[in-house]
Protein backbone atom coordinates (compact mmCIF):
# COMPACT_ATOMS: atom_id res chain seq x y z
CA UNK A 1 0.00 0.00 0.00
CA UNK A 2 2.82 2.41 0.81
CA UNK A 3 4.25 1.79 -2.64
CA UNK A 4 0.88 2.49 -4.25
CA UNK A 5 0.58 5.70 -2.27
CA UNK A 6 4.08 6.81 -3.18
CA UNK A 7 3.46 6.05 -6.83
CA UNK A 8 0.20 7.98 -6.79
CA UNK A 9 1.85 11.00 -5.19
CA UNK A 10 4.61 10.89 -7.80
CA UNK A 11 2.15 10.58 -10.67
CA UNK A 12 0.00 13.46 -9.42
CA UNK A 13 3.06 15.64 -8.87
CA UNK A 14 4.33 14.92 -12.38
CA UNK A 15 0.93 15.56 -13.94
CA UNK A 16 0.61 18.90 -12.15
CA UNK A 17 4.28 19.76 -12.51
CA UNK A 18 4.68 20.46 -8.80
CA UNK A 19 6.81 19.04 -6.01
CA UNK A 20 5.67 15.88 -4.25
CA UNK A 21 5.75 17.80 -0.97
CA UNK A 22 3.07 20.14 -2.32
CA UNK A 23 0.87 17.17 -3.20
CA UNK A 24 1.34 15.75 0.29
CA UNK A 25 0.48 19.12 1.84
CA UNK A 26 -2.71 19.36 -0.22
CA UNK A 27 -3.64 15.78 0.65
CA UNK A 28 -3.17 16.45 4.35
CA UNK A 29 -5.29 19.61 4.18
CA UNK A 30 -8.09 17.81 2.33
CA UNK A 31 -7.95 14.85 4.67
CA UNK A 32 -8.13 17.00 7.79
CA UNK A 33 -11.00 18.99 6.29
CA UNK A 34 -12.93 15.78 5.55
CA UNK A 35 -12.28 14.46 9.05
CA UNK A 36 -13.42 17.78 10.55
CA UNK A 37 -16.66 17.70 8.57
CA UNK A 38 -17.29 14.10 9.64
CA UNK A 39 -16.69 15.02 13.29
CA UNK A 40 -19.03 18.02 13.21
CA UNK A 41 -21.81 16.11 11.46
CA UNK A 42 -21.41 13.18 13.82
CA UNK A 43 -21.72 15.50 16.80
CA UNK A 44 -24.80 17.08 15.23
CA UNK A 45 -26.66 13.83 14.53
CA UNK A 46 -25.76 12.61 18.03
CA UNK A 47 -27.25 15.80 19.55
CA UNK A 48 -23.90 16.95 20.91
CA UNK A 49 -24.16 20.28 19.06
CA UNK A 50 -27.17 22.15 17.76
CA UNK A 51 -28.14 22.64 14.13
CA UNK A 52 -27.05 26.28 13.91
CA UNK A 53 -23.62 25.47 15.31
CA UNK A 54 -23.22 22.66 12.77
CA UNK A 55 -24.28 25.02 9.97
CA UNK A 56 -21.79 27.63 11.16
CA UNK A 57 -19.00 25.05 11.18
CA UNK A 58 -19.62 23.11 7.96
CA UNK A 59 -22.34 24.90 6.01
CA UNK A 60 -26.06 24.53 5.47
CA UNK A 61 -25.79 22.21 2.45
CA UNK A 62 -23.72 19.63 4.33
CA UNK A 63 -26.06 19.71 7.31
CA UNK A 64 -29.12 19.30 5.08
CA UNK A 65 -27.48 16.37 3.28
CA UNK A 66 -26.67 14.73 6.63
CA UNK A 67 -30.29 15.19 7.72
CA UNK A 68 -31.57 13.60 4.50
CA UNK A 69 -29.17 10.67 4.86
CA UNK A 70 -30.14 10.17 8.50
CA UNK A 71 -33.83 10.21 7.57
CA UNK A 72 -33.25 7.58 4.88
CA UNK A 73 -31.44 5.32 7.34
CA UNK A 74 -34.21 5.76 9.91
CA UNK A 75 -36.84 4.96 7.26
CA UNK A 76 -34.93 1.81 6.25
CA UNK A 77 -34.71 0.67 9.87
CA UNK A 78 -38.45 1.24 10.37
CA UNK A 79 -39.21 -0.64 7.17
CA UNK A 80 -36.99 -3.51 8.26
CA UNK A 81 -38.61 -3.69 11.68
CA UNK A 82 -42.11 -3.75 10.23
CA UNK A 83 -41.43 -6.40 7.57
HELIX and SHEET records of a PDB file:
HELIX    1   1 UNK A    2  UNK A   16  1                                  15    
HELIX    2   2 UNK A   20  UNK A   45  1                                  26    
HELIX    3   3 UNK A   51  UNK A   58  1                                   8    
HELIX    4   4 UNK A   60  UNK A   82  1                                  23    
END                                                                             
